[in-house]
Amino acid sequence: MMKITMRAGLLTVLTSLIASCGILAPMDKPADQKREPEDCSRGTFSFDFETSKTVQPLGSSKLLFQEMTKANKNRETVPLLDITHAAGWSDGWDILVEVGERTEPADLNTRAQTPGYCWRNLPASSAMSDRPSDKFYLFTKDNRPVQFIQFHPYEQPIQFEKGAVATKETVLVSNGTYLMPE
């Protein structure tokens, strides 16, 4: 009797561990349940570190990040367009969106106004790490992604409220820690 109880207990512990690691399908969803197909009719955009260093149609990501940081340190109130111009960027963008951990593709398409895009290499949180994933600022123009810059969360120059976006006309106010859209 004791062997049966120990085996049942061991089986329960193993099943719990396997399920928590995601090896087994959750009990409330059938294993054969299909996901909604992604709408990639307009294209796919990848947040790739190498691409961010080499494909910069708007201007230098490094210079833009430096100008954002400088405006914050100087406690300036400044339109975002002035910061991009100071960095030598072109006006080939309409919207700036912050992309962080747990950003859902559908939400990103809504905020960035990029219907029909699929997103690759979105930042994902890691349960194995005590450091949050890097984030991105995504710039779009005419409903398509143009360029992004990657940054560490602890070096974040602009702090967005959940779901907020910025445009060229957005005025940023420094609180000493972050630039924040007015």
CNS distance restraints for C-alpha pairs under 8 A (distance, minus, plus):
assign (resid   1 and name CA) (resid   5 and name CA) 6.38 0.50 0.50
assign (resid   2 and name CA) (resid   6 and name CA) 6.14 0.50 0.50
assign (resid   3 and name CA) (resid   7 and name CA) 6.05 0.50 0.50
assign (resid   4 and name CA) (resid   8 and name CA) 6.06 0.50 0.50
assign (resid   5 and name CA) (resid   9 and name CA) 6.09 0.50 0.50
assign (resid   6 and name CA) (resid  10 and name CA) 6.03 0.50 0.50
assign (resid   7 and name CA) (resid  11 and name CA) 5.96 0.50 0.50
assign (resid   8 and name CA) (resid  12 and name CA) 6.13 0.50 0.50
assign (resid   9 and name CA) (resid  13 and name CA) 6.27 0.50 0.50
assign (resid  10 and name CA) (resid  14 and name CA) 6.13 0.50 0.50
assign (resid  11 and name CA) (resid  15 and name CA) 6.02 0.50 0.50
assign (resid  12 and name CA) (resid  16 and name CA) 6.14 0.50 0.50
assign (resid  13 and name CA) (resid  17 and name CA) 6.23 0.50 0.50
assign (resid  14 and name CA) (resid  18 and name CA) 6.09 0.50 0.50
assign (resid  15 and name CA) (resid  19 and name CA) 6.05 0.50 0.50
assign (resid  16 and name CA) (resid  20 and name CA) 6.09 0.50 0.50
assign (resid  17 and name CA) (resid  21 and name CA) 6.30 0.50 0.50
assign (resid  18 and name CA) (resid  22 and name CA) 6.63 0.50 0.50
assign (resid  18 and name CA) (resid  23 and name CA) 5.62 0.50 0.50
assign (resid  18 and name CA) (resid  24 and name CA) 6.50 0.50 0.50
assign (resid  19 and name CA) (resid  23 and name CA) 5.71 0.50 0.50
assign (resid  19 and name CA) (resid  24 and name CA) 5.00 0.50 0.50
assign (resid  19 and name CA) (resid  25 and name CA) 7.20 0.50 0.50
assign (resid  19 and name CA) (resid  26 and name CA) 7.23 0.50 0.50
assign (resid  22 and name CA) (resid  26 and name CA) 7.98 0.50 0.50
assign (resid  25 and name CA) (resid  29 and name CA) 6.95 0.50 0.50
assign (resid  25 and name CA) (resid  30 and name CA) 7.06 0.50 0.50
assign (resid  25 and name CA) (resid  31 and name CA) 5.46 0.50 0.50
assign (resid  26 and name CA) (resid  30 and name CA) 7.51 0.50 0.50
assign (resid  26 and name CA) (resid  31 and name CA) 7.79 0.50 0.50
assign (resid  29 and name CA) (resid  33 and name CA) 6.91 0.50 0.50
assign (resid  38 and name CA) (resid 118 and name CA) 6.85 0.50 0.50
assign (resid  39 and name CA) (resid 116 and name CA) 5.09 0.50 0.50
assign (resid  39 and name CA) (resid 117 and name CA) 6.53 0.50 0.50
assign (resid  39 and name CA) (resid 118 and name CA) 6.69 0.50 0.50
assign (resid  40 and name CA) (resid  44 and name CA) 6.21 0.50 0.50
assign (resid  40 and name CA) (resid 116 and name CA) 5.02 0.50 0.50
assign (resid  40 and name CA) (resid 117 and name CA) 4.89 0.50 0.50
assign (resid  40 and name CA) (resid 118 and name CA) 5.10 0.50 0.50
assign (resid  41 and name CA) (resid 116 and name CA) 5.02 0.50 0.50
assign (resid  41 and name CA) (resid 117 and name CA) 6.69 0.50 0.50
assign (resid  42 and name CA) (resid 115 and name CA) 7.44 0.50 0.50
assign (resid  42 and name CA) (resid 116 and name CA) 4.84 0.50 0.50
assign (resid  42 and name CA) (resid 117 and name CA) 5.36 0.50 0.50
assign (resid  43 and name CA) (resid 116 and name CA) 6.91 0.50 0.50
assign (resid  43 and name CA) (resid 117 and name CA) 5.15 0.50 0.50
assign (resid  43 and name CA) (resid 118 and name CA) 6.40 0.50 0.50
assign (resid  44 and name CA) (resid 117 and name CA) 5.50 0.50 0.50
assign (resid  44 and name CA) (resid 118 and name CA) 4.57 0.50 0.50
assign (resid  44 and name CA) (resid 119 and name CA) 5.80 0.50 0.50
assign (resid  44 and name CA) (resid 120 and name CA) 7.27 0.50 0.50
assign (resid  45 and name CA) (resid 117 and name CA) 7.08 0.50 0.50
assign (resid  45 and name CA) (resid 118 and name CA) 6.26 0.50 0.50
assign (resid  45 and name CA) (resid 119 and name CA) 5.10 0.50 0.50
assign (resid  45 and name CA) (resid 120 and name CA) 6.16 0.50 0.50
assign (resid  45 and name CA) (resid 145 and name CA) 7.22 0.50 0.50
assign (resid  46 and name CA) (resid 119 and name CA) 5.80 0.50 0.50
assign (resid  46 and name CA) (resid 120 and name CA) 4.43 0.50 0.50
assign (resid  46 and name CA) (resid 121 and name CA) 5.86 0.50 0.50
assign (resid  46 and name CA) (resid 122 and name CA) 7.81 0.50 0.50
assign (resid  47 and name CA) (resid  51 and name CA) 7.60 0.50 0.50
assign (resid  47 and name CA) (resid  52 and name CA) 7.52 0.50 0.50
assign (resid  47 and name CA) (resid 119 and name CA) 7.62 0.50 0.50
assign (resid  47 and name CA) (resid 120 and name CA) 6.17 0.50 0.50
assign (resid  47 and name CA) (resid 121 and name CA) 5.21 0.50 0.50
assign (resid  47 and name CA) (resid 122 and name CA) 6.35 0.50 0.50
assign (resid  47 and name CA) (resid 148 and name CA) 7.56 0.50 0.50
assign (resid  48 and name CA) (resid  52 and name CA) 6.27 0.50 0.50
assign (resid  48 and name CA) (resid 121 and name CA) 6.65 0.50 0.50
assign (resid  49 and name CA) (resid  53 and name CA) 6.67 0.50 0.50
assign (resid  49 and name CA) (resid 150 and name CA) 7.58 0.50 0.50
assign (resid  50 and name CA) (resid  54 and name CA) 6.45 0.50 0.50
assign (resid  51 and name CA) (resid  55 and name CA) 5.40 0.50 0.50
assign (resid  52 and name CA) (resid  56 and name CA) 6.83 0.50 0.50
assign (resid  52 and name CA) (resid  61 and name CA) 7.78 0.50 0.50
assign (resid  52 and name CA) (resid 147 and name CA) 7.49 0.50 0.50
assign (resid  52 and name CA) (resid 148 and name CA) 6.49 0.50 0.50
assign (resid  52 and name CA) (resid 149 and name CA) 6.40 0.50 0.50
assign (resid  52 and name CA) (resid 150 and name CA) 7.41 0.50 0.50
assign (resid  53 and name CA) (resid  61 and name CA) 7.75 0.50 0.50
assign (resid  55 and name CA) (resid 147 and name CA) 7.55 0.50 0.50
assign (resid  56 and name CA) (resid  60 and name CA) 6.23 0.50 0.50
assign (resid  56 and name CA) (resid  61 and name CA) 7.11 0.50 0.50
assign (resid  56 and name CA) (resid 147 and name CA) 6.24 0.50 0.50
assign (resid  57 and name CA) (resid 146 and name CA) 7.32 0.50 0.50
assign (resid  57 and name CA) (resid 147 and name CA) 6.94 0.50 0.50
assign (resid  58 and name CA) (resid  89 and name CA) 5.22 0.50 0.50
assign (resid  58 and name CA) (resid  90 and name CA) 5.18 0.50 0.50
assign (resid  58 and name CA) (resid  91 and name CA) 7.43 0.50 0.50
assign (resid  58 and name CA) (resid  92 and name CA) 6.33 0.50 0.50
assign (resid  58 and name CA) (resid  93 and name CA) 7.78 0.50 0.50
assign (resid  58 and name CA) (resid 146 and name CA) 7.75 0.50 0.50
assign (resid  58 and name CA) (resid 147 and name CA) 6.97 0.50 0.50
assign (resid  59 and name CA) (resid  64 and name CA) 7.86 0.50 0.50
assign (resid  59 and name CA) (resid  87 and name CA) 7.54 0.50 0.50
assign (resid  59 and name CA) (resid  88 and name CA) 6.30 0.50 0.50
assign (resid  59 and name CA) (resid  89 and name CA) 4.54 0.50 0.50
assign (resid  59 and name CA) (resid  90 and name CA) 6.65 0.50 0.50
assign (resid  60 and name CA) (resid  64 and name CA) 6.35 0.50 0.50
assign (resid  60 and name CA) (resid  87 and name CA) 7.33 0.50 0.50
assign (resid  60 and name CA) (resid  88 and name CA) 7.60 0.50 0.50
assign (resid  60 and name CA) (resid  89 and name CA) 7.18 0.50 0.50
assign (resid  61 and name CA) (resid  65 and name CA) 6.17 0.50 0.50
assign (resid  61 and name CA) (resid 148 and name CA) 7.63 0.50 0.50
assign (resid  61 and name CA) (resid 149 and name CA) 5.58 0.50 0.50
assign (resid  62 and name CA) (resid  66 and name CA) 6.24 0.50 0.50
assign (resid  62 and name CA) (resid 149 and name CA) 8.00 0.50 0.50
assign (resid  63 and name CA) (resid  67 and name CA) 6.20 0.50 0.50
assign (resid  63 and name CA) (resid  87 and name CA) 5.22 0.50 0.50
assign (resid  63 and name CA) (resid  88 and name CA) 7.84 0.50 0.50
assign (resid  64 and name CA) (resid  68 and name CA) 6.19 0.50 0.50
assign (resid  64 and name CA) (resid  83 and name CA) 7.22 0.50 0.50
assign (resid  64 and name CA) (resid  84 and name CA) 6.18 0.50 0.50
assign (resid  64 and name CA) (resid  86 and name CA) 7.90 0.50 0.50
assign (resid  64 and name CA) (resid  87 and name CA) 4.94 0.50 0.50
assign (resid  64 and name CA) (resid  88 and name CA) 7.98 0.50 0.50
assign (resid  64 and name CA) (resid  89 and name CA) 7.70 0.50 0.50
assign (resid  65 and name CA) (resid  69 and name CA) 6.18 0.50 0.50
assign (resid  65 and name CA) (resid 149 and name CA) 7.90 0.50 0.50
assign (resid  65 and name CA) (resid 157 and name CA) 7.60 0.50 0.50
assign (resid  66 and name CA) (resid  70 and name CA) 6.03 0.50 0.50
assign (resid  66 and name CA) (resid  87 and name CA) 7.95 0.50 0.50
assign (resid  67 and name CA) (resid  71 and name CA) 6.11 0.50 0.50
assign (resid  67 and name CA) (resid  83 and name CA) 6.04 0.50 0.50
assign (resid  67 and name CA) (resid  84 and name CA) 7.72 0.50 0.50
assign (resid  67 and name CA) (resid  86 and name CA) 6.84 0.50 0.50
assign (resid  67 and name CA) (resid  87 and name CA) 6.11 0.50 0.50
assign (resid  68 and name CA) (resid  72 and name CA) 6.37 0.50 0.50
assign (resid  68 and name CA) (resid  83 and name CA) 6.47 0.50 0.50
assign (resid  68 and name CA) (resid 157 and name CA) 5.97 0.50 0.50
assign (resid  68 and name CA) (resid 158 and name CA) 7.55 0.50 0.50
assign (resid  68 and name CA) (resid 179 and name CA) 7.87 0.50 0.50
assign (resid  69 and name CA) (resid  73 and name CA) 6.20 0.50 0.50
assign (resid  69 and name CA) (resid 157 and name CA) 5.50 0.50 0.50
assign (resid  70 and name CA) (resid  74 and name CA) 6.08 0.50 0.50
assign (resid  71 and name CA) (resid  75 and name CA) 6.17 0.50 0.50
assign (resid  71 and name CA) (resid  76 and name CA) 5.33 0.50 0.50
assign (resid  71 and name CA) (resid  77 and name CA) 7.82 0.50 0.50
assign (resid  71 and name CA) (resid  78 and name CA) 7.66 0.50 0.50
assign (resid  71 and name CA) (resid  83 and name CA) 7.74 0.50 0.50
assign (resid  71 and name CA) (resid 174 and name CA) 7.57 0.50 0.50
assign (resid  71 and name CA) (resid 179 and name CA) 7.84 0.50 0.50
assign (resid  72 and name CA) (resid  76 and name CA) 6.20 0.50 0.50
assign (resid  72 and name CA) (resid 157 and name CA) 6.90 0.50 0.50
assign (resid  72 and name CA) (resid 174 and name CA) 5.25 0.50 0.50
assign (resid  72 and name CA) (resid 175 and name CA) 7.64 0.50 0.50
assign (resid  72 and name CA) (resid 176 and name CA) 6.27 0.50 0.50
assign (resid  72 and name CA) (resid 177 and name CA) 7.14 0.50 0.50
assign (resid  72 and name CA) (resid 178 and name CA) 6.15 0.50 0.50
assign (resid  72 and name CA) (resid 179 and name CA) 5.66 0.50 0.50
assign (resid  73 and name CA) (resid 174 and name CA) 7.92 0.50 0.50
assign (resid  73 and name CA) (resid 176 and name CA) 6.48 0.50 0.50
assign (resid  73 and name CA) (resid 177 and name CA) 8.00 0.50 0.50
assign (resid  75 and name CA) (resid 173 and name CA) 7.50 0.50 0.50
assign (resid  75 and name CA) (resid 174 and name CA) 4.88 0.50 0.50
assign (resid  75 and name CA) (resid 175 and name CA) 6.80 0.50 0.50
assign (resid  75 and name CA) (resid 176 and name CA) 5.97 0.50 0.50
assign (resid  76 and name CA) (resid 172 and name CA) 8.00 0.50 0.50
assign (resid  76 and name CA) (resid 173 and name CA) 6.44 0.50 0.50
assign (resid  76 and name CA) (resid 174 and name CA) 5.81 0.50 0.50
assign (resid  77 and name CA) (resid 171 and name CA) 6.79 0.50 0.50
assign (resid  77 and name CA) (resid 172 and name CA) 5.55 0.50 0.50
assign (resid  77 and name CA) (resid 173 and name CA) 4.45 0.50 0.50
assign (resid  77 and name CA) (resid 174 and name CA) 6.23 0.50 0.50
assign (resid  78 and name CA) (resid  82 and name CA) 6.68 0.50 0.50
assign (resid  78 and name CA) (resid  83 and name CA) 7.34 0.50 0.50
assign (resid  78 and name CA) (resid 171 and name CA) 5.45 0.50 0.50
assign (resid  78 and name CA) (resid 172 and name CA) 5.34 0.50 0.50
assign (resid  78 and name CA) (resid 173 and name CA) 6.72 0.50 0.50
assign (resid  79 and name CA) (resid  83 and name CA) 6.90 0.50 0.50
assign (resid  79 and name CA) (resid 168 and name CA) 7.03 0.50 0.50
assign (resid  79 and name CA) (resid 169 and name CA) 5.95 0.50 0.50
assign (resid  79 and name CA) (resid 170 and name CA) 5.56 0.50 0.50
assign (resid  79 and name CA) (resid 171 and name CA) 4.05 0.50 0.50
assign (resid  79 and name CA) (resid 172 and name CA) 5.83 0.50 0.50
assign (resid  80 and name CA) (resid  84 and name CA) 6.41 0.50 0.50
assign (resid  80 and name CA) (resid 166 and name CA) 7.95 0.50 0.50
assign (resid  80 and name CA) (resid 167 and name CA) 7.31 0.50 0.50
assign (resid  80 and name CA) (resid 168 and name CA) 5.50 0.50 0.50
assign (resid  80 and name CA) (resid 169 and name CA) 6.54 0.50 0.50
assign (resid  80 and name CA) (resid 170 and name CA) 5.77 0.50 0.50
assign (resid  80 and name CA) (resid 171 and name CA) 6.01 0.50 0.50
assign (resid  80 and name CA) (resid 172 and name CA) 6.45 0.50 0.50
assign (resid  81 and name CA) (resid  85 and name CA) 6.12 0.50 0.50
assign (resid  81 and name CA) (resid 168 and name CA) 4.71 0.50 0.50
assign (resid  81 and name CA) (resid 169 and name CA) 6.53 0.50 0.50
assign (resid  81 and name CA) (resid 170 and name CA) 7.84 0.50 0.50
assign (resid  82 and name CA) (resid  86 and name CA) 6.08 0.50 0.50
assign (resid  83 and name CA) (resid  87 and name CA) 6.37 0.50 0.50
assign (resid  84 and name CA) (resid  88 and name CA) 6.44 0.50 0.50
assign (resid  84 and name CA) (resid  89 and name CA) 5.20 0.50 0.50
assign (resid  84 and name CA) (resid  90 and name CA) 7.59 0.50 0.50
assign (resid  85 and name CA) (resid  89 and name CA) 5.30 0.50 0.50
assign (resid  85 and name CA) (resid  90 and name CA) 7.04 0.50 0.50
assign (resid  92 and name CA) (resid 141 and name CA) 6.47 0.50 0.50
assign (resid  93 and name CA) (resid 139 and name CA) 6.01 0.50 0.50
assign (resid  93 and name CA) (resid 140 and name CA) 5.35 0.50 0.50
assign (resid  93 and name CA) (resid 141 and name CA) 4.45 0.50 0.50
assign (resid  93 and name CA) (resid 142 and name CA) 7.88 0.50 0.50
assign (resid  93 and name CA) (resid 146 and name CA) 7.24 0.50 0.50
assign (resid  93 and name CA) (resid 168 and name CA) 7.99 0.50 0.50
assign (resid  94 and name CA) (resid 139 and name CA) 7.17 0.50 0.50
assign (resid  94 and name CA) (resid 140 and name CA) 5.81 0.50 0.50
assign (resid  94 and name CA) (resid 141 and name CA) 4.90 0.50 0.50
assign (resid  94 and name CA) (resid 142 and name CA) 7.14 0.50 0.50
assign (resid  94 and name CA) (resid 167 and name CA) 5.75 0.50 0.50
assign (resid  94 and name CA) (resid 168 and name CA) 6.44 0.50 0.50
assign (resid  95 and name CA) (resid 112 and name CA) 6.62 0.50 0.50
assign (resid  95 and name CA) (resid 139 and name CA) 5.65 0.50 0.50
assign (resid  95 and name CA) (resid 140 and name CA) 5.29 0.50 0.50
assign (resid  95 and name CA) (resid 141 and name CA) 6.73 0.50 0.50
assign (resid  95 and name CA) (resid 165 and name CA) 6.79 0.50 0.50
assign (resid  95 and name CA) (resid 166 and name CA) 5.73 0.50 0.50
assign (resid  95 and name CA) (resid 167 and name CA) 4.71 0.50 0.50
assign (resid  95 and name CA) (resid 168 and name CA) 7.20 0.50 0.50
assign (resid  96 and name CA) (resid 112 and name CA) 7.44 0.50 0.50
assign (resid  96 and name CA) (resid 137 and name CA) 6.47 0.50 0.50
assign (resid  96 and name CA) (resid 138 and name CA) 5.58 0.50 0.50
assign (resid  96 and name CA) (resid 139 and name CA) 4.65 0.50 0.50
assign (resid  96 and name CA) (resid 140 and name CA) 6.63 0.50 0.50
assign (resid  96 and name CA) (resid 165 and name CA) 5.78 0.50 0.50
assign (resid  96 and name CA) (resid 166 and name CA) 5.01 0.50 0.50
assign (resid  96 and name CA) (resid 167 and name CA) 6.09 0.50 0.50
assign (resid  97 and name CA) (resid 111 and name CA) 7.07 0.50 0.50
assign (resid  97 and name CA) (resid 112 and name CA) 6.21 0.50 0.50
assign (resid  97 and name CA) (resid 137 and name CA) 5.65 0.50 0.50
assign (resid  97 and name CA) (resid 138 and name CA) 5.14 0.50 0.50
assign (resid  97 and name CA) (resid 139 and name CA) 6.56 0.50 0.50
assign (resid  97 and name CA) (resid 164 and name CA) 7.47 0.50 0.50
assign (resid  97 and name CA) (resid 165 and name CA) 5.04 0.50 0.50
assign (resid  97 and name CA) (resid 166 and name CA) 6.67 0.50 0.50
assign (resid  98 and name CA) (resid 135 and name CA) 7.33 0.50 0.50
assign (resid  98 and name CA) (resid 136 and name CA) 5.86 0.50 0.50
assign (resid  98 and name CA) (resid 137 and name CA) 4.65 0.50 0.50
assign (resid  98 and name CA) (resid 138 and name CA) 6.27 0.50 0.50
assign (resid  98 and name CA) (resid 160 and name CA) 7.14 0.50 0.50
assign (resid  98 and name CA) (resid 165 and name CA) 7.30 0.50 0.50
assign (resid  99 and name CA) (resid 103 and name CA) 6.24 0.50 0.50
assign (resid  99 and name CA) (resid 108 and name CA) 7.62 0.50 0.50
assign (resid  99 and name CA) (resid 122 and name CA) 7.65 0.50 0.50
assign (resid  99 and name CA) (resid 123 and name CA) 7.53 0.50 0.50
assign (resid  99 and name CA) (resid 135 and name CA) 5.76 0.50 0.50
assign (resid  99 and name CA) (resid 136 and name CA) 5.03 0.50 0.50
assign (resid  99 and name CA) (resid 137 and name CA) 6.12 0.50 0.50
assign (resid  99 and name CA) (resid 138 and name CA) 6.97 0.50 0.50
assign (resid 100 and name CA) (resid 122 and name CA) 7.62 0.50 0.50
assign (resid 100 and name CA) (resid 123 and name CA) 5.77 0.50 0.50
assign (resid 100 and name CA) (resid 124 and name CA) 7.83 0.50 0.50
assign (resid 100 and name CA) (resid 133 and name CA) 7.60 0.50 0.50
assign (resid 100 and name CA) (resid 134 and name CA) 7.24 0.50 0.50
assign (resid 100 and name CA) (resid 135 and name CA) 4.74 0.50 0.50
assign (resid 100 and name CA) (resid 136 and name CA) 6.57 0.50 0.50
assign (resid 101 and name CA) (resid 122 and name CA) 7.55 0.50 0.50
assign (resid 101 and name CA) (resid 123 and name CA) 4.96 0.50 0.50
assign (resid 101 and name CA) (resid 124 and name CA) 4.99 0.50 0.50
assign (resid 101 and name CA) (resid 125 and name CA) 5.61 0.50 0.50
assign (resid 101 and name CA) (resid 132 and name CA) 7.79 0.50 0.50
assign (resid 101 and name CA) (resid 133 and name CA) 6.55 0.50 0.50
assign (resid 101 and name CA) (resid 135 and name CA) 7.24 0.50 0.50
assign (resid 102 and name CA) (resid 123 and name CA) 7.03 0.50 0.50
assign (resid 102 and name CA) (resid 124 and name CA) 6.02 0.50 0.50
assign (resid 102 and name CA) (resid 125 and name CA) 7.00 0.50 0.50
assign (resid 103 and name CA) (resid 107 and name CA) 7.04 0.50 0.50
assign (resid 103 and name CA) (resid 108 and name CA) 6.74 0.50 0.50
assign (resid 103 and name CA) (resid 122 and name CA) 7.18 0.50 0.50
assign (resid 103 and name CA) (resid 123 and name CA) 7.48 0.50 0.50
assign (resid 104 and name CA) (resid 108 and name CA) 6.19 0.50 0.50
assign (resid 105 and name CA) (resid 109 and name CA) 6.15 0.50 0.50
assign (resid 105 and name CA) (resid 118 and name CA) 7.04 0.50 0.50
assign (resid 105 and name CA) (resid 119 and name CA) 6.43 0.50 0.50
assign (resid 106 and name CA) (resid 110 and name CA) 6.27 0.50 0.50
assign (resid 107 and name CA) (resid 111 and name CA) 6.17 0.50 0.50
assign (resid 108 and name CA) (resid 112 and name CA) 5.79 0.50 0.50
assign (resid 108 and name CA) (resid 113 and name CA) 7.94 0.50 0.50
assign (resid 108 and name CA) (resid 114 and name CA) 7.85 0.50 0.50
assign (resid 109 and name CA) (resid 113 and name CA) 5.46 0.50 0.50
assign (resid 109 and name CA) (resid 114 and name CA) 4.69 0.50 0.50
assign (resid 109 and name CA) (resid 115 and name CA) 5.38 0.50 0.50
assign (resid 109 and name CA) (resid 116 and name CA) 7.65 0.50 0.50
assign (resid 109 and name CA) (resid 117 and name CA) 6.94 0.50 0.50
assign (resid 110 and name CA) (resid 114 and name CA) 6.68 0.50 0.50
assign (resid 110 and name CA) (resid 115 and name CA) 6.99 0.50 0.50
assign (resid 111 and name CA) (resid 163 and name CA) 6.92 0.50 0.50
assign (resid 111 and name CA) (resid 164 and name CA) 7.56 0.50 0.50
assign (resid 111 and name CA) (resid 165 and name CA) 6.81 0.50 0.50
assign (resid 112 and name CA) (resid 140 and name CA) 6.70 0.50 0.50
assign (resid 112 and name CA) (resid 143 and name CA) 7.29 0.50 0.50
assign (resid 112 and name CA) (resid 165 and name CA) 7.71 0.50 0.50
assign (resid 113 and name CA) (resid 143 and name CA) 5.33 0.50 0.50
assign (resid 113 and name CA) (resid 144 and name CA) 7.74 0.50 0.50
assign (resid 114 and name CA) (resid 140 and name CA) 7.98 0.50 0.50
assign (resid 114 and name CA) (resid 143 and name CA) 4.51 0.50 0.50
assign (resid 114 and name CA) (resid 144 and name CA) 5.42 0.50 0.50
assign (resid 114 and name CA) (resid 145 and name CA) 7.27 0.50 0.50
assign (resid 115 and name CA) (resid 143 and name CA) 7.18 0.50 0.50
assign (resid 117 and name CA) (resid 144 and name CA) 7.97 0.50 0.50
assign (resid 123 and name CA) (resid 133 and name CA) 5.98 0.50 0.50
assign (resid 123 and name CA) (resid 134 and name CA) 6.58 0.50 0.50
assign (resid 123 and name CA) (resid 135 and name CA) 6.52 0.50 0.50
assign (resid 124 and name CA) (resid 133 and name CA) 6.42 0.50 0.50
assign (resid 125 and name CA) (resid 132 and name CA) 6.42 0.50 0.50
assign (resid 125 and name CA) (resid 133 and name CA) 5.93 0.50 0.50
assign (resid 126 and name CA) (resid 132 and name CA) 7.50 0.50 0.50
assign (resid 126 and name CA) (resid 133 and name CA) 7.53 0.50 0.50
assign (resid 132 and name CA) (resid 153 and name CA) 6.96 0.50 0.50
assign (resid 133 and name CA) (resid 152 and name CA) 7.35 0.50 0.50
assign (resid 133 and name CA) (resid 153 and name CA) 7.41 0.50 0.50
assign (resid 134 and name CA) (resid 150 and name CA) 6.72 0.50 0.50
assign (resid 134 and name CA) (resid 151 and name CA) 5.64 0.50 0.50
assign (resid 134 and name CA) (resid 152 and name CA) 4.68 0.50 0.50
assign (resid 134 and name CA) (resid 153 and name CA) 5.98 0.50 0.50
assign (resid 135 and name CA) (resid 150 and name CA) 5.80 0.50 0.50
assign (resid 135 and name CA) (resid 151 and name CA) 5.49 0.50 0.50
assign (resid 135 and name CA) (resid 152 and name CA) 6.21 0.50 0.50
assign (resid 135 and name CA) (resid 153 and name CA) 6.30 0.50 0.50
assign (resid 136 and name CA) (resid 148 and name CA) 6.26 0.50 0.50
assign (resid 136 and name CA) (resid 149 and name CA) 5.45 0.50 0.50
assign (resid 136 and name CA) (resid 150 and name CA) 4.47 0.50 0.50
assign (resid 136 and name CA) (resid 151 and name CA) 6.14 0.50 0.50
assign (resid 137 and name CA) (resid 148 and name CA) 5.38 0.50 0.50
assign (resid 137 and name CA) (resid 149 and name CA) 5.32 0.50 0.50
assign (resid 137 and name CA) (resid 150 and name CA) 6.64 0.50 0.50
assign (resid 138 and name CA) (resid 145 and name CA) 7.11 0.50 0.50
assign (resid 138 and name CA) (resid 146 and name CA) 7.67 0.50 0.50
assign (resid 138 and name CA) (resid 147 and name CA) 6.08 0.50 0.50
assign (resid 138 and name CA) (resid 148 and name CA) 4.34 0.50 0.50
assign (resid 138 and name CA) (resid 149 and name CA) 6.77 0.50 0.50
assign (resid 139 and name CA) (resid 145 and name CA) 6.16 0.50 0.50
assign (resid 139 and name CA) (resid 146 and name CA) 5.73 0.50 0.50
assign (resid 139 and name CA) (resid 147 and name CA) 5.35 0.50 0.50
assign (resid 139 and name CA) (resid 148 and name CA) 5.89 0.50 0.50
assign (resid 140 and name CA) (resid 144 and name CA) 5.41 0.50 0.50
assign (resid 140 and name CA) (resid 145 and name CA) 4.29 0.50 0.50
assign (resid 140 and name CA) (resid 146 and name CA) 5.10 0.50 0.50
assign (resid 140 and name CA) (resid 147 and name CA) 7.10 0.50 0.50
assign (resid 141 and name CA) (resid 145 and name CA) 6.47 0.50 0.50
assign (resid 141 and name CA) (resid 146 and name CA) 6.48 0.50 0.50
assign (resid 151 and name CA) (resid 155 and name CA) 6.66 0.50 0.50
assign (resid 151 and name CA) (resid 156 and name CA) 6.65 0.50 0.50
assign (resid 152 and name CA) (resid 156 and name CA) 6.47 0.50 0.50
assign (resid 156 and name CA) (resid 178 and name CA) 7.24 0.50 0.50
assign (resid 157 and name CA) (resid 177 and name CA) 7.79 0.50 0.50
assign (resid 157 and name CA) (resid 178 and name CA) 5.28 0.50 0.50
assign (resid 157 and name CA) (resid 179 and name CA) 5.98 0.50 0.50
assign (resid 158 and name CA) (resid 178 and name CA) 5.33 0.50 0.50
assign (resid 158 and name CA) (resid 179 and name CA) 4.55 0.50 0.50
assign (resid 158 and name CA) (resid 180 and name CA) 5.75 0.50 0.50
assign (resid 158 and name CA) (resid 181 and name CA) 7.98 0.50 0.50
assign (resid 159 and name CA) (resid 178 and name CA) 5.79 0.50 0.50
assign (resid 159 and name CA) (resid 179 and name CA) 6.14 0.50 0.50
assign (resid 159 and name CA) (resid 180 and name CA) 5.35 0.50 0.50
assign (resid 159 and name CA) (resid 181 and name CA) 7.80 0.50 0.50
assign (resid 160 and name CA) (resid 164 and name CA) 5.91 0.50 0.50
assign (resid 160 and name CA) (resid 165 and name CA) 7.27 0.50 0.50
assign (resid 160 and name CA) (resid 180 and name CA) 6.42 0.50 0.50
assign (resid 160 and name CA) (resid 181 and name CA) 7.00 0.50 0.50
assign (resid 166 and name CA) (resid 170 and name CA) 5.61 0.50 0.50
assign (resid 166 and name CA) (resid 181 and name CA) 7.08 0.50 0.50
assign (resid 170 and name CA) (resid 181 and name CA) 6.30 0.50 0.50
assign (resid 170 and name CA) (resid 182 and name CA) 7.07 0.50 0.50
assign (resid 171 and name CA) (resid 181 and name CA) 5.80 0.50 0.50
assign (resid 171 and name CA) (resid 182 and name CA) 5.62 0.50 0.50
assign (resid 172 and name CA) (resid 179 and name CA) 5.56 0.50 0.50
assign (resid 172 and name CA) (resid 180 and name CA) 5.15 0.50 0.50
assign (resid 172 and name CA) (resid 181 and name CA) 4.52 0.50 0.50
assign (resid 172 and name CA) (resid 182 and name CA) 5.76 0.50 0.50
assign (resid 173 and name CA) (resid 179 and name CA) 5.24 0.50 0.50
assign (resid 173 and name CA) (resid 180 and name CA) 5.21 0.50 0.50
assign (resid 173 and name CA) (resid 181 and name CA) 6.33 0.50 0.50
assign (resid 173 and name CA) (resid 182 and name CA) 6.27 0.50 0.50
assign (resid 174 and name CA) (resid 178 and name CA) 5.70 0.50 0.50
assign (resid 174 and name CA) (resid 179 and name CA) 4.32 0.50 0.50
assign (resid 174 and name CA) (resid 180 and name CA) 6.27 0.50 0.50
assign (resid 175 and name CA) (resid 179 and name CA) 6.49 0.50 0.50
assign (resid 175 and name CA) (resid 180 and name CA) 7.53 0.50 0.50
